[in-house]
Amino acid sequence: DSKVLVASKDKNGINLGVLFVPHTREATRFIEEMYEMRHYIESHPNEKDWKDQAALNEMLAKDETLKNRISTDVPQGKINSFLDNPDGTRWSVGDWVAHQVWCQKDKNTKCDVNFISAARSIL
């Protein structure tokens, strides 16, 4: 039972901001299918901001067995904490990866400075 994706979860479900994909044929096919679905979603007007997430959700709706091949056992703080976003775990001492979201959508001051300055403001 090999996994095709390792990611964390937040209040919106599986978060694809930071993910791990093994180098296997099955995982490669999974990513290809997800991007084909993403291109389909992009070509049809909708209100979805996160196209990759929408594609994964569509794939999960079509194939319930897919959820068994996706691991979300990694705590969000280990691979996908947020510098400044209320939707998930806030980056803190001991976390590994800080994910800067909303940088293109909103003009957040933490996005206008370098990462080190942003990190120092949180610590």
ZAVO-603019 format. One record per atom (N, C-alpha, C, O, CB): residue number from 1; residue in one letter; chain; atom name; x, y, z. Coordinates in pm, whole numbers, m for minus. Glycine has a CB too. Layout:
# residues N
{NUM A A CA {X Y Z}} ...
END
This chain:
# residues 123
{1 D A N {84 m118 0}} {1 D A CA {0 0 0}} {1 D A C {89 124 0}} {1 D A O {111 185 105}} {1 D A CB {m96 0 122}} {2 S A N {139 161 m115}} {2 S A CA {228 277 m123}} {2 S A C {148 406 m134}} {2 S A O {39 409 m191}} {2 S A CB {323 263 m242}} {3 K A N {204 512 m80}} {3 K A CA {140 643 m82}} {3 K A C {184 718 m206}} {3 K A O {297 703 m253}} {3 K A CB {174 724 47}} {4 V A N {95 800 m259}} {4 V A CA {127 883 m374}} {4 V A C {148 1028 m333}} {4 V A O {194 1110 m412}} {4 V A CB {17 874 m479}} {5 L A N {115 1059 m207}} {5 L A CA {126 1196 m160}} {5 L A C {134 1197 m8}} {5 L A O {63 1121 59}} {5 L A CB {7 1281 m209}} {6 V A N {221 1283 47}} {6 V A CA {227 1309 190}} {6 V A C {208 1459 206}} {6 V A O {282 1538 147}} {6 V A CB {363 1258 255}} {7 A A N {110 1498 285}} {7 A A CA {80 1639 307}} {7 A A C {21 1654 447}} {7 A A O {m6 1555 514}} {7 A A CB {m19 1694 198}} {8 S A N {2 1776 489}} {8 S A CA {m61 1800 618}} {8 S A C {m205 1845 595}} {8 S A O {m248 1867 481}} {8 S A CB {17 1907 700}} {9 K A N {m278 1858 703}} {9 K A CA {m416 1907 697}} {9 K A C {m426 2038 774}} {9 K A O {m351 2062 868}} {9 K A CB {m515 1801 753}} {10 D A N {m521 2120 734}} {10 D A CA {m559 2237 813}} {10 D A C {m711 2238 818}} {10 D A O {m775 2139 784}} {10 D A CB {m501 2370 751}} {11 K A N {m770 2349 860}} {11 K A CA {m916 2350 878}} {11 K A C {m991 2333 746}} {11 K A O {m1111 2305 747}} {11 K A CB {m958 2479 944}} {12 N A N {m923 2349 633}} {12 N A CA {m986 2333 502}} {12 N A C {m966 2194 443}} {12 N A O {m1014 2166 333}} {12 N A CB {m932 2436 406}} {13 G A N {m896 2108 514}} {13 G A CA {m871 1973 463}} {13 G A C {m724 1954 428}} {13 G A O {m637 2015 491}} {13 G A CB {m957 1945 339}} {14 I A N {m695 1870 329}} {14 I A CA {m557 1845 287}} {14 I A C {m501 1975 231}} {14 I A O {m562 2038 144}} {14 I A CB {m549 1729 181}} {15 N A N {m384 2015 280}} {15 N A CA {m322 2140 237}} {15 N A C {m206 2107 144}} {15 N A O {m110 2040 184}} {15 N A CB {m274 2224 359}} {16 L A N {m214 2154 21}} {16 L A CA {m111 2124 m78}} {16 L A C {m3 2231 m86}} {16 L A O {75 2231 m182}} {16 L A CB {m175 2107 m213}} {17 G A N {4 2321 12}} {17 G A CA {106 2425 10}} {17 G A C {246 2367 12}} {17 G A O {334 2415 m59}} {17 G A CB {87 2518 127}} {18 V A N {268 2266 93}} {18 V A CA {394 2192 99}} {18 V A C {357 2045 97}} {18 V A O {277 2000 178}} {18 V A CB {480 2230 228}} {19 L A N {414 1972 5}} {19 L A CA {379 1830 m8}} {19 L A C {501 1750 m48}} {19 L A O {599 1804 m98}} {19 L A CB {266 1810 m110}} {20 F A N {492 1621 m25}} {20 F A CA {597 1528 m64}} {20 F A C {536 1423 m155}} {20 F A O {428 1370 m128}} {20 F A CB {664 1462 61}} {21 V A N {607 1394 m265}} {21 V A CA {562 1295 m361}} {21 V A C {677 1198 m385}} {21 V A O {786 1239 m424}} {21 V A CB {515 1363 m495}} {22 P A N {654 1070 m363}} {22 P A CA {762 974 m387}} {22 P A C {790 959 m537}} {22 P A O {703 984 m620}} {22 P A CB {726 836 m326}} {23 H A N {910 920 m568}} {23 H A CA {949 902 m708}} {23 H A C {909 761 m752}} {23 H A O {993 671 m760}} {23 H A CB {1103 926 m728}} {24 T A N {781 743 m780}} {24 T A CA {728 615 m827}} {24 T A C {639 639 m948}} {24 T A O {592 751 m970}} {24 T A CB {648 542 m714}} {25 R A N {616 536 m1025}} {25 R A CA {527 548 m1142}} {25 R A C {386 585 m1098}} {25 R A O {321 670 m1159}} {25 R A CB {524 417 m1223}} {26 E A N {339 520 m993}} {26 E A CA {203 546 m945}} {26 E A C {188 693 m901}} {26 E A O {88 757 m932}} {26 E A CB {170 451 m827}} {27 A A N {288 744 m828}} {27 A A CA {281 884 m783}} {27 A A C {290 980 m902}} {27 A A O {223 1083 m904}} {27 A A CB {394 913 m682}} {28 T A N {373 947 m999}} {28 T A CA {384 1031 m1119}} {28 T A C {250 1037 m1192}} {28 T A O {208 1144 m1235}} {28 T A CB {494 979 m1213}} {29 R A N {184 923 m1206}} {29 R A CA {51 921 m1269}} {29 R A C {m49 1005 m1189}} {29 R A O {m130 1078 m1246}} {29 R A CB {0 776 m1283}} {30 F A N {m42 992 m1058}} {30 F A CA {m131 1071 m972}} {30 F A C {m113 1220 m996}} {30 F A O {m211 1293 m1014}} {30 F A CB {m106 1037 m823}} {31 I A N {13 1268 m996}} {31 I A CA {40 1410 m1018}} {31 I A C {m4 1453 m1158}} {31 I A O {m60 1561 m1174}} {31 I A CB {191 1440 m998}} {32 E A N {20 1369 m1258}} {32 E A CA {m25 1402 m1393}} {32 E A C {m177 1416 m1399}} {32 E A O {m229 1508 m1461}} {32 E A CB {21 1294 m1492}} {33 E A N {m248 1323 m1334}} {33 E A CA {m394 1330 m1330}} {33 E A C {m442 1455 m1256}} {33 E A O {m538 1519 m1298}} {33 E A CB {m452 1204 m1263}} {34 M A N {m374 1488 m1147}} {34 M A CA {m414 1606 m1071}} {34 M A C {m396 1733 m1154}} {34 M A O {m480 1822 m1150}} {34 M A CB {m332 1616 m940}} {35 Y A N {m287 1741 m1230}} {35 Y A CA {m266 1860 m1312}} {35 Y A C {m359 1864 m1433}} {35 Y A O {m397 1972 m1478}} {35 Y A CB {m123 1867 m1357}} {36 E A N {m394 1749 m1486}} {36 E A CA {m496 1748 m1592}} {36 E A C {m629 1801 m1536}} {36 E A O {m696 1879 m1602}} {36 E A CB {m515 1604 m1648}} {37 M A N {m665 1758 m1416}} {37 M A CA {m787 1807 m1352}} {37 M A C {m775 1956 m1322}} {37 M A O {m871 2031 m1340}} {37 M A CB {m816 1728 m1222}} {38 R A N {m659 2000 m1279}} {38 R A CA {m638 2142 m1252}} {38 R A C {m659 2224 m1379}} {38 R A O {m725 2327 m1376}} {38 R A CB {m496 2167 m1195}} {39 H A N {m603 2178 m1492}} {39 H A CA {m620 2251 m1618}} {39 H A C {m767 2255 m1658}} {39 H A O {m814 2356 m1711}} {39 H A CB {m537 2185 m1730}} {40 Y A N {m840 2147 m1634}} {40 Y A CA {m984 2145 m1662}} {40 Y A C {m1054 2251 m1575}} {40 Y A O {m1137 2327 m1624}} {40 Y A CB {m1045 2003 m1635}} {41 I A N {m1021 2255 m1446}} {41 I A CA {m1082 2351 m1354}} {41 I A C {m1049 2494 m1396}} {41 I A O {m1135 2582 m1391}} {41 I A CB {m1035 2325 m1209}} {42 E A N {m925 2518 m1437}} {42 E A CA {m885 2652 m1481}} {42 E A C {m959 2696 m1608}} {42 E A O {m984 2815 m1627}} {42 E A CB {m735 2657 m1505}} {43 S A N {m992 2601 m1692}} {43 S A CA {m1059 2636 m1818}} {43 S A C {m1209 2659 m1802}} {43 S A O {m1275 2701 m1897}} {43 S A CB {m1035 2527 m1920}} {44 H A N {m1262 2632 m1686}} {44 H A CA {m1404 2653 m1658}} {44 H A C {m1415 2755 m1545}} {44 H A O {m1372 2728 m1432}} {44 H A CB {m1477 2519 m1620}} {45 P A N {m1471 2871 m1573}} {45 P A CA {m1478 2976 m1470}} {45 P A C {m1543 2927 m1341}} {45 P A O {m1646 2859 m1343}} {45 P A CB {m1556 3097 m1523}} {46 N A N {m1479 2963 m1229}} {46 N A CA {m1533 2926 m1099}} {46 N A C {m1476 3021 m994}} {46 N A O {m1395 3109 m1024}} {46 N A CB {m1499 2779 m1064}} {47 E A N {m1519 3003 m874}} {47 E A CA {m1477 3091 m764}} {47 E A C {m1363 3031 m681}} {47 E A O {m1329 3087 m577}} {47 E A CB {m1595 3120 m674}} {48 K A N {m1306 2922 m723}} {48 K A CA {m1206 2852 m642}} {48 K A C {m1070 2920 m655}} {48 K A O {m1017 2935 m765}} {48 K A CB {m1196 2705 m684}} {49 D A N {m1013 2960 m540}} {49 D A CA {m881 3023 m540}} {49 D A C {m769 2921 m556}} {49 D A O {m670 2948 m623}} {49 D A CB {m861 3101 m412}} {50 W A N {m784 2806 m496}} {50 W A CA {m677 2706 m493}} {50 W A C {m707 2598 m595}} {50 W A O {m778 2502 m566}} {50 W A CB {m660 2645 m352}} {51 K A N {m653 2614 m715}} {51 K A CA {m684 2523 m825}} {51 K A C {m633 2381 m799}} {51 K A O {m701 2284 m831}} {51 K A CB {m624 2576 m955}} {52 D A N {m513 2369 m741}} {52 D A CA {m460 2235 m711}} {52 D A C {m550 2165 m609}} {52 D A O {m580 2047 m622}} {52 D A CB {m314 2244 m657}} {53 Q A N {m591 2241 m508}} {53 Q A CA {m679 2185 m405}} {53 Q A C {m812 2143 m465}} {53 Q A O {m865 2036 m433}} {53 Q A CB {m701 2287 m292}} {54 A A N {m867 2226 m551}} {54 A A CA {m994 2192 m617}} {54 A A C {m978 2066 m701}} {54 A A O {m1068 1981 m705}} {54 A A CB {m1043 2309 m705}} {55 A A N {m865 2053 m770}} {55 A A CA {m840 1934 m851}} {55 A A C {m833 1809 m763}} {55 A A O {m892 1707 m796}} {55 A A CB {m710 1950 m931}} {56 L A N {m760 1818 m652}} {56 L A CA {m751 1703 m561}} {56 L A C {m888 1667 m505}} {56 L A O {m923 1549 m497}} {56 L A CB {m653 1732 m447}} {57 N A N {m965 1766 m467}} {57 N A CA {m1100 1739 m415}} {57 N A C {m1188 1669 m518}} {57 N A O {m1263 1578 m483}} {57 N A CB {m1167 1868 m370}} {58 E A N {m1178 1710 m643}} {58 E A CA {m1254 1644 m751}} {58 E A C {m1210 1499 m766}} {58 E A O {m1293 1409 m780}} {58 E A CB {m1236 1719 m885}} {59 M A N {m1079 1477 m762}} {59 M A CA {m1028 1340 m774}} {59 M A C {m1073 1254 m658}} {59 M A O {m1110 1138 m679}} {59 M A CB {m875 1342 m782}} {60 L A N {m1072 1308 m537}} {60 L A CA {m1118 1232 m420}} {60 L A C {m1266 1201 m428}} {60 L A O {m1310 1094 m385}} {60 L A CB {m1088 1310 m292}} {61 A A N {m1345 1292 m484}} {61 A A CA {m1488 1270 m499}} {61 A A C {m1516 1159 m600}} {61 A A O {m1613 1084 m586}} {61 A A CB {m1558 1399 m542}} {62 K A N {m1432 1148 m701}} {62 K A CA {m1451 1048 m806}} {62 K A C {m1398 911 m768}} {62 K A O {m1447 808 m816}} {62 K A CB {m1385 1094 m933}} {63 D A N {m1296 908 m681}} {63 D A CA {m1232 782 m645}} {63 D A C {m1208 779 m494}} {63 D A O {m1109 834 m446}} {63 D A CB {m1098 763 m722}} {64 E A N {m1297 716 m420}} {64 E A CA {m1287 712 m275}} {64 E A C {m1164 634 m226}} {64 E A O {m1119 656 m114}} {64 E A CB {m1411 650 m216}} {65 T A N {m1111 545 m307}} {65 T A CA {m993 469 m266}} {65 T A C {m866 555 m266}} {65 T A O {m766 518 m206}} {65 T A CB {m973 348 m357}} {66 L A N {m872 668 m334}} {66 L A CA {m755 756 m341}} {66 L A C {m714 804 m203}} {66 L A O {m594 820 m176}} {66 L A CB {m784 875 m431}} {67 K A N {m810 827 m114}} {67 K A CA {m775 876 20}} {67 K A C {m686 779 96}} {67 K A O {m612 821 185}} {67 K A CB {m902 902 101}} {68 N A N {m691 650 62}} {68 N A CA {m606 550 126}} {68 N A C {m460 559 78}} {68 N A O {m370 503 141}} {68 N A CB {m660 411 99}} {69 R A N {m438 629 m33}} {69 R A CA {m303 641 m89}} {69 R A C {m242 778 m60}} {69 R A O {m134 810 m110}} {69 R A CB {m306 618 m239}} {70 I A N {m311 858 22}} {70 I A CA {m261 989 62}} {70 I A C {m241 988 213}} {70 I A O {m332 954 289}} {70 I A CB {m359 1103 17}} {71 S A N {m123 1026 256}} {71 S A CA {m95 1033 399}} {71 S A C {m103 1178 446}} {71 S A O {m42 1267 387}} {71 S A CB {44 973 431}} {72 T A N {m180 1199 551}} {72 T A CA {m187 1331 614}} {72 T A C {m150 1318 762}} {72 T A O {m197 1394 846}} {72 T A CB {m330 1393 599}} {73 D A N {m65 1220 792}} {73 D A CA {m24 1195 930}} {73 D A C {79 1294 982}} {73 D A O {102 1302 1103}} {73 D A CB {31 1056 941}} {74 V A N {142 1370 893}} {74 V A CA {244 1465 935}} {74 V A C {174 1588 994}} {74 V A O {90 1648 927}} {74 V A CB {338 1505 816}} {75 P A N {208 1627 1117}} {75 P A CA {145 1746 1175}} {75 P A C {177 1870 1092}} {75 P A O {288 1884 1040}} {75 P A CB {193 1766 1321}} {76 Q A N {81 1959 1079}} {76 Q A CA {99 2078 998}} {76 Q A C {222 2158 1042}} {76 Q A O {291 2216 958}} {76 Q A CB {m25 2166 1004}} {77 G A N {249 2163 1170}} {77 G A CA {364 2237 1220}} {77 G A C {497 2187 1169}} {77 G A O {594 2263 1168}} {77 G A CB {365 2234 1367}} {78 K A N {504 2064 1127}} {78 K A CA {631 2009 1078}} {78 K A C {661 2049 934}} {78 K A O {777 2068 900}} {78 K A CB {629 1859 1089}} {79 I A N {559 2061 850}} {79 I A CA {588 2086 708}} {79 I A C {512 2203 647}} {79 I A O {538 2238 532}} {79 I A CB {558 1964 630}} {80 N A N {419 2264 718}} {80 N A CA {337 2363 650}} {80 N A C {273 2464 745}} {80 N A O {155 2495 732}} {80 N A CB {229 2293 571}} {81 S A N {351 2515 839}} {81 S A CA {299 2620 926}} {81 S A C {286 2750 847}} {81 S A O {353 2768 745}} {81 S A CB {391 2641 1050}} {82 F A N {201 2838 894}} {82 F A CA {180 2965 826}} {82 F A C {249 3078 901}} {82 F A O {245 3084 1024}} {82 F A CB {31 2995 811}} {83 L A N {312 3168 827}} {83 L A CA {368 3287 891}} {83 L A C {256 3377 941}} {83 L A O {263 3427 1053}} {83 L A CB {458 3364 793}} {84 D A N {155 3396 859}} {84 D A CA {49 3488 897}} {84 D A C {m80 3451 824}} {84 D A O {m114 3511 722}} {84 D A CB {88 3635 866}} {85 N A N {m150 3352 877}} {85 N A CA {m274 3307 815}} {85 N A C {m357 3237 922}} {85 N A O {m308 3144 985}} {85 N A CB {m247 3213 693}} {86 P A N {m480 3279 943}} {86 P A CA {m563 3220 1048}} {86 P A C {m619 3082 1013}} {86 P A O {m683 3019 1097}} {86 P A CB {m676 3312 1080}} {87 D A N {m595 3033 891}} {87 D A CA {m655 2906 850}} {87 D A C {m582 2783 901}} {87 D A O {m631 2671 882}} {87 D A CB {m661 2901 702}} {88 G A N {m467 2800 964}} {88 G A CA {m395 2682 1006}} {88 G A C {m301 2711 1120}} {88 G A O {m311 2814 1187}} {88 G A CB {m319 2624 891}} {89 T A N {m210 2619 1142}} {89 T A CA {m113 2628 1250}} {89 T A C {m15 2742 1223}} {89 T A O {43 2751 1115}} {89 T A CB {m37 2495 1266}} {90 R A N {1 2828 1320}} {90 R A CA {95 2940 1306}} {90 R A C {237 2891 1332}} {90 R A O {261 2814 1424}} {90 R A CB {58 3056 1404}} {91 W A N {330 2937 1248}} {91 W A CA {470 2896 1258}} {91 W A C {525 2933 1394}} {91 W A O {507 3046 1440}} {91 W A CB {554 2961 1147}} {92 S A N {594 2840 1458}} {92 S A CA {650 2867 1590}} {92 S A C {784 2796 1605}} {92 S A O {823 2717 1519}} {92 S A CB {553 2822 1700}} {93 V A N {852 2825 1710}} {93 V A CA {982 2766 1736}} {93 V A C {971 2614 1732}} {93 V A O {881 2556 1794}} {93 V A CB {1039 2813 1873}} {94 G A N {1060 2549 1660}} {94 G A CA {1059 2404 1648}} {94 G A C {994 2353 1521}} {94 G A O {1015 2238 1482}} {94 G A CB {990 2344 1765}} {95 D A N {914 2438 1453}} {95 D A CA {854 2398 1326}} {95 D A C {961 2398 1217}} {95 D A O {1063 2466 1230}} {95 D A CB {736 2492 1288}} {96 W A N {938 2324 1112}} {96 W A CA {1039 2307 1009}} {96 W A C {1019 2398 889}} {96 W A O {1115 2457 839}} {96 W A CB {1041 2165 964}} {97 V A N {896 2411 842}} {97 V A CA {870 2485 719}} {97 V A C {764 2592 746}} {97 V A O {657 2562 799}} {97 V A CB {824 2391 605}} {98 A A N {794 2715 708}} {98 A A CA {697 2824 717}} {98 A A C {646 2852 577}} {98 A A O {725 2874 485}} {98 A A CB {759 2952 782}} {99 H A N {518 2852 561}} {99 H A CA {454 2870 432}} {99 H A C {392 3010 429}} {99 H A O {298 3038 503}} {99 H A CB {346 2759 405}} {100 Q A N {446 3096 343}} {100 Q A CA {393 3232 331}} {100 Q A C {277 3230 231}} {100 Q A O {298 3221 110}} {100 Q A CB {503 3333 286}} {101 V A N {157 3238 282}} {101 V A CA {39 3242 196}} {101 V A C {m17 3383 191}} {101 V A O {18 3468 273}} {101 V A CB {m69 3143 244}} {102 W A N {m102 3406 97}} {102 W A CA {m170 3535 76}} {102 W A C {m76 3643 22}} {102 W A O {m118 3758 10}} {102 W A CB {m231 3582 206}} {103 C A N {47 3611 m11}} {103 C A CA {140 3714 m56}} {103 C A C {97 3779 m186}} {103 C A O {120 3899 m205}} {103 C A CB {278 3655 m72}} {104 Q A N {37 3705 m276}} {104 Q A CA {m6 3764 m401}} {104 Q A C {m149 3815 m394}} {104 Q A O {m187 3907 m466}} {104 Q A CB {7 3663 m513}} {105 K A N {m227 3756 m308}} {105 K A CA {m368 3794 m298}} {105 K A C {m386 3924 m221}} {105 K A O {m462 4012 m262}} {105 K A CB {m449 3682 m231}} {106 D A N {m317 3936 m110}} {106 D A CA {m324 4055 m25}} {106 D A C {m185 4115 m13}} {106 D A O {m85 4042 m17}} {106 D A CB {m383 4021 115}} {107 K A N {m177 4242 2}} {107 K A CA {m48 4307 25}} {107 K A C {m17 4304 174}} {107 K A O {m31 4404 244}} {107 K A CB {m48 4454 m30}} {108 N A N {24 4189 221}} {108 N A CA {57 4167 361}} {108 N A C {198 4220 387}} {108 N A O {290 4190 311}} {108 N A CB {46 4016 399}} {109 T A N {216 4296 493}} {109 T A CA {348 4354 520}} {109 T A C {454 4248 540}} {109 T A O {571 4271 509}} {109 T A CB {342 4444 642}} {110 K A N {417 4132 592}} {110 K A CA {517 4026 611}} {110 K A C {566 3971 478}} {110 K A O {673 3911 473}} {110 K A CB {458 3913 696}} {111 C A N {491 3991 372}} {111 C A CA {533 3946 240}} {111 C A C {623 4048 172}} {111 C A O {695 4014 79}} {111 C A CB {412 3918 152}} {112 D A N {620 4172 218}} {112 D A CA {700 4278 157}} {112 D A C {841 4284 211}} {112 D A O {924 4356 156}} {112 D A CB {634 4409 177}} {113 V A N {870 4210 314}} {113 V A CA {1005 4206 371}} {113 V A C {1062 4067 350}} {113 V A O {989 3974 315}} {113 V A CB {1005 4243 523}} {114 N A N {1191 4052 372}} {114 N A CA {1249 3919 350}} {114 N A C {1204 3822 459}} {114 N A O {1152 3862 562}} {114 N A CB {1402 3927 347}} {115 F A N {1226 3697 433}} {115 F A CA {1178 3591 521}} {115 F A C {1236 3603 662}} {115 F A O {1166 3581 760}} {115 F A CB {1211 3455 462}} {116 I A N {1364 3636 671}} {116 I A CA {1428 3644 803}} {116 I A C {1360 3751 889}} {116 I A O {1332 3728 1007}} {116 I A CB {1579 3675 788}} {117 S A N {1333 3865 831}} {117 S A CA {1265 3971 906}} {117 S A C {1125 3926 949}} {117 S A O {1082 3953 1061}} {117 S A CB {1255 4099 822}} {118 A A N {1056 3859 858}} {118 A A CA {922 3809 893}} {118 A A C {931 3708 1006}} {118 A A O {849 3710 1099}} {118 A A CB {855 3745 770}} {119 A A N {1028 3620 1000}} {119 A A CA {1044 3519 1105}} {119 A A C {1078 3585 1238}} {119 A A O {1024 3545 1341}} {119 A A CB {1152 3417 1067}} {120 R A N {1165 3683 1238}} {120 R A CA {1203 3751 1362}} {120 R A C {1083 3820 1426}} {120 R A O {1075 3829 1549}} {120 R A CB {1313 3852 1335}} {121 S A N {991 3870 1344}} {121 S A CA {874 3939 1400}} {121 S A C {781 3843 1473}} {121 S A O {702 3884 1557}} {121 S A CB {796 4013 1290}} {122 I A N {790 3715 1440}} {122 I A CA {703 3615 1502}} {122 I A C {768 3557 1628}} {122 I A O {700 3527 1725}} {122 I A CB {671 3501 1403}} {123 L A N {898 3542 1625}} {123 L A CA {968 3478 1737}} {123 L A C {969 3559 1862}} {123 L A O {1024 3515 1963}} {123 L A CB {1107 3448 1700}} 
END
